[in-house]
Amino acid sequence: MTPAPGERTPVAIIGAGPVGLVAALLLARYGVPSEVFERHPAPYPLPRAVHMDDEVMRILQAVEEPPTLSRPAAGPPSACSSSTPSTASWPAFCATTP
């Protein structure tokens, strides 16, 4: 969405990585115009936003259906704390979590 000449966009998002793009999607869902600024011409080659827990899954659910995680995205078993369900149980966990 491009604002009309002389019109201002209320939210500027710096960075088109996972966090910036999810923020833009959530703002759009609520009708808030935003503009995303990214300095790199192509996707950054190294991992970003690698933490995944129940709160992150709830945020992603607000954007759309829970994502299917690839094995590298699921992370090593030690990345989960004792209170975090394993990634294998996330679809069931998300379906039962209000």
CORLIN-V455090 format. One record per helix or strand of 3 or more residues. SS is the DSSP state (a for helix, b for strand). FROM is the first residue (numbers start at 1). TO is the last residue. If there is no record, write none. Layout:
<<SS FROM TO> <SS FROM TO>>
This chain:
<<b 11 14> <a 18 29> <b 34 37> <a 54 63> <a 71 74> <a 77 79> <a 87 96>>
